[in-house]
Amino acid sequence: MQLSIYDNYTGLERNFDFFEIDHNYHSCDMLLVCICQRGSASFKLNLHEVEVTKASFLFIAPGTPFFIIESSKDFHLDVLAIKDFATIIAGNDEYFPKLNRLLYQIPQMKISERQRCMAHILLSYMKFLLFQKKNENADAAKYTDEVLSSYLKTMFLEICKILDENDKCMKPKTRTDVLAEKFFKSVHKYYTTNRNVSFYASELGISAKHLALVINKRTGKSPSDWINDFSLMQAKKYLRSGNKSVQEISYDLGFSSPSHFCKFFKDHTGMTPMEFSKAPLFKSE
């Protein structure tokens, strides 16, 4: 996993490659978790304008075009950039729809002052660990990777708790919301045995075309993309654990053969299963 942490990002005075303030769209191939520590700014995500103020999270999905429209002079942002975050929450299927909601439905979320301080402390410590890891041997680095994974998961669980608390104050769900939630629950249940979009449409009592419209509207991704994502997430968990062979993984996930699974995995990750299993969990920049 590739992980970068940028703190003390301040308004117009300091830019990163994906935060150039030139009113042109930019994008990053990593998940960006931004915490506003002070001040405020207006962001453009895709075609939508989002206001970010002190003590708020902003989640930017990989590949999402965005730019900063304007910011206050005291604007200060901490940024956590993560590639392949799903590996951290693999095995906890109930969290995946929450990550989807944060990225594609509720990209901006207010938090309390205590939660803001906690997030800043976690990011600061993770940045220290990444710096420390550069001078560690392979054995020590493995422990550091586990600690980083634990802190990332801790932050995500806190965000999930905030999301659940906010849900209690939200307006009633639309039919589109209900269908999207039912789709994700159905994928959780059947993705190891069925990757056919028509199957999930039938489970919901709608056409495959209608399902595609609903899921694209709510997430910006197709149903087949999400079904593949679930298979990839579980495959990565198995490969990281080292407890199953490629052959066992391929059959557990419902592939007709190991060669079919290997082709699927490489097409979506750019690596073979064996290359992925041997790659370092965290790669800091």
C-alpha positions in Angstrom: 0.0 0.0 0.0 1.2 3.5 -0.9 0.7 6.0 1.9 1.6 9.7 2.1 0.8 12.3 4.8 0.9 16.0 4.2 0.3 18.3 7.1 0.6 22.1 7.6 -0.9 22.6 4.1 -1.8 26.3 4.1 -3.9 28.1 1.5 -2.2 29.7 -1.4 1.3 29.5 0.1 1.9 25.8 -0.2 0.9 23.4 -3.0 1.2 19.7 -3.7 0.9 18.2 -7.1 -2.8 17.4 -6.7 -3.6 20.7 -4.9 -2.4 23.3 -7.3 -4.6 26.4 -6.9 -4.9 27.4 -10.5 -8.7 26.8 -11.1 -7.9 23.9 -13.4 -9.2 20.4 -12.6 -6.6 18.0 -11.1 -6.9 14.5 -9.9 -5.0 11.9 -7.8 -4.9 8.2 -8.2 -5.1 7.8 -4.4 -7.9 8.2 -1.9 -7.5 11.6 -0.3 -8.8 12.1 3.3 -8.5 15.8 4.1 -9.1 17.3 7.6 -9.6 21.1 7.8 -7.7 22.2 10.9 -8.6 25.9 10.6 -10.0 28.4 8.1 -12.3 27.5 5.2 -12.2 26.8 1.5 -14.5 26.1 -1.5 -13.8 23.0 -3.5 -15.1 21.9 -6.9 -15.5 18.1 -7.0 -16.5 17.0 -10.4 -19.2 19.6 -11.1 -20.3 20.0 -7.5 -19.2 22.8 -5.1 -18.3 21.7 -1.6 -17.6 24.0 1.4 -14.9 22.9 3.8 -14.6 24.6 7.2 -12.7 24.0 10.4 -13.3 20.6 12.0 -14.6 18.9 8.9 -13.5 15.9 6.7 -13.4 16.0 3.0 -13.1 12.7 1.1 -11.9 12.6 -2.5 -12.2 9.4 -4.4 -9.3 8.2 -6.6 -9.5 9.8 -10.0 -12.0 12.4 -9.0 -11.4 15.8 -10.8 -11.3 18.7 -8.4 -9.8 22.1 -7.6 -9.9 24.7 -4.9 -12.0 27.7 -5.9 -10.9 29.9 -3.1 -9.7 29.7 0.5 -9.4 31.9 3.6 -5.9 33.2 4.5 -5.8 31.0 7.6 -6.9 27.8 5.7 -5.0 24.8 7.0 -5.5 21.3 5.7 -4.0 17.9 6.7 -4.1 15.4 3.9 -3.8 11.6 4.1 -3.3 10.0 0.6 -3.8 6.2 0.5 -3.7 3.8 -2.4 -5.6 0.5 -2.1 -7.3 1.4 1.2 -9.8 -1.5 0.8 -7.0 -3.8 1.9 -7.2 -2.3 5.4 -10.9 -3.0 5.8 -11.0 -6.3 3.9 -12.9 -8.9 5.8 -15.3 -6.4 7.3 -17.9 -6.3 4.6 -20.3 -4.0 6.5 -17.7 -1.2 6.2 -17.4 -1.2 2.5 -20.7 0.5 1.7 -19.8 3.1 4.3 -16.6 3.9 2.4 -18.7 4.1 -0.8 -21.0 6.6 0.8 -18.2 8.7 2.1 -16.5 8.8 -1.4 -19.5 9.2 -3.6 -22.5 10.4 -1.6 -21.3 12.4 1.5 -17.8 13.7 0.6 -17.9 16.4 3.3 -18.6 15.8 7.0 -18.5 18.0 10.1 -16.8 16.6 13.2 -16.4 17.8 16.8 -13.4 19.7 18.1 -12.3 16.5 20.0 -12.5 14.5 16.9 -10.5 17.1 14.9 -7.7 17.0 17.5 -7.7 13.2 17.6 -7.4 13.0 13.8 -4.5 15.5 13.8 -2.7 13.4 16.5 -3.2 10.2 14.5 -1.9 11.7 11.3 1.1 13.2 13.1 2.0 9.9 14.6 1.5 8.0 11.3 3.8 10.6 9.6 6.4 9.9 12.3 6.1 6.2 11.7 6.6 6.6 8.0 9.7 8.6 8.6 11.0 6.1 11.1 10.4 3.2 8.7 12.9 4.5 6.2 15.7 3.6 8.6 14.3 0.2 9.7 15.3 -3.2 8.6 12.8 -5.6 7.0 11.7 -7.3 10.3 11.1 -4.0 12.1 9.3 -2.5 9.1 6.8 -5.3 9.2 5.8 -4.3 12.8 5.6 -0.7 11.7 3.3 -1.7 8.8 0.9 -3.4 11.3 0.8 -0.3 13.5 0.1 1.9 10.5 -2.7 -0.4 9.5 -4.2 -0.3 13.0 -4.2 3.5 13.1 -5.7 3.8 9.6 -8.5 1.4 10.7 -9.0 3.3 13.9 -9.5 6.5 12.0 -11.9 4.9 9.6 -14.0 3.3 12.4 -14.2 6.7 14.1 -15.5 8.1 10.8 -18.0 5.3 10.5 -19.3 6.1 14.0 -19.7 9.8 13.0 -21.5 8.8 9.8 -24.0 6.6 11.8 -24.6 9.5 14.3 -25.3 11.9 11.4 -27.7 9.4 9.8 -30.0 9.8 12.7 -30.5 13.4 11.7 -30.8 12.9 8.0 -34.0 13.2 5.9 -35.8 9.9 4.9 -34.1 7.8 2.3 -35.2 8.0 -1.3 -36.1 4.9 -3.3 -32.7 5.3 -5.1 -30.9 5.2 -1.6 -32.9 2.1 -0.6 -32.1 0.3 -3.9 -28.4 1.1 -3.7 -28.2 -0.2 -0.1 -30.0 -3.4 -1.1 -27.6 -3.8 -4.0 -24.5 -3.6 -1.8 -26.0 -6.0 0.8 -26.8 -8.5 -2.0 -23.2 -8.2 -3.4 -21.8 -8.8 0.1 -23.8 -12.0 0.2 -23.3 -13.4 -3.3 -20.1 -11.9 -4.9 -18.2 -15.1 -4.4 -20.8 -17.1 -6.3 -22.2 -14.7 -8.8 -20.7 -11.7 -10.7 -23.6 -11.3 -13.2 -25.3 -7.9 -13.0 -28.6 -9.4 -14.1 -28.6 -11.7 -11.1 -28.5 -8.7 -8.7 -31.1 -6.8 -10.7 -33.4 -9.8 -10.3 -32.7 -9.9 -6.6 -33.9 -6.3 -6.4 -36.9 -6.8 -8.7 -35.7 -4.4 -11.3 -34.0 -4.5 -14.8 -30.3 -4.6 -15.2 -30.5 -1.3 -17.0 -32.4 0.3 -14.1 -29.8 -1.0 -11.7 -27.0 0.4 -13.7 -28.7 3.8 -13.7 -29.3 3.7 -9.9 -25.7 2.7 -9.0 -24.1 5.1 -11.5 -26.2 7.9 -10.1 -25.3 7.2 -6.5 -21.7 6.2 -6.9 -20.3 7.2 -10.3 -19.4 3.5 -10.9 -21.2 0.7 -12.6 -22.6 -2.4 -10.8 -20.0 -4.6 -12.4 -17.2 -2.3 -11.1 -18.5 -2.8 -7.6 -18.9 -6.5 -7.9 -15.3 -6.8 -9.2 -14.1 -4.5 -6.3 -15.6 -6.8 -3.7 -13.8 -9.8 -5.3 -10.5 -7.9 -5.5 -10.8 -6.8 -1.9 -11.2 -10.3 -0.6 -8.5 -11.6 -2.9 -6.1 -9.1 -1.6 -7.0 -10.1 2.0 -6.3 -13.7 1.2 -3.0 -12.9 -0.6 -1.8 -10.7 2.3 -2.5 -13.4 4.9 -0.5 -16.0 3.0 -2.8 -18.8 4.4 -4.3 -19.8 1.0 -2.8 -20.8 -2.3 -3.7 -19.0 -5.5 -5.7 -22.1 -6.5 -7.7 -22.1 -3.2 -8.4 -18.3 -3.5 -9.6 -18.7 -7.1 -12.1 -21.3 -6.2 -13.2 -19.6 -3.0 -14.0 -16.5 -5.0 -16.0 -18.5 -7.6 -13.5 -18.4 -10.5 -13.6 -21.2 -13.0 -9.8 -21.8 -12.8 -6.7 -20.3 -11.3 -5.6 -18.9 -14.7 -9.0 -17.1 -15.0 -8.5 -15.6 -11.5 -4.9 -14.6 -12.3 -5.9 -12.8 -15.5 -8.8 -11.0 -13.6 -6.4 -9.9 -10.8 -3.7 -8.6 -13.2 -6.2 -6.8 -15.4 -7.4 -4.9 -12.4 -4.2 -4.3 -10.4 -1.4 -4.5 -12.9 0.2 -7.2 -10.8 0.0 -11.0 -10.7 -1.3 -12.5 -7.4 2.2 -13.6 -6.4 3.7 -10.1 -7.2 1.0 -8.5 -5.0 1.6 -10.9 -2.1 5.3 -10.1 -2.1 4.9 -6.3 -2.4 5.3 -4.2 0.7 2.1 -3.3 2.5 3.1 0.4 2.8 5.2 2.3 0.3 5.8 5.8 1.6 6.8 8.7 -0.7 
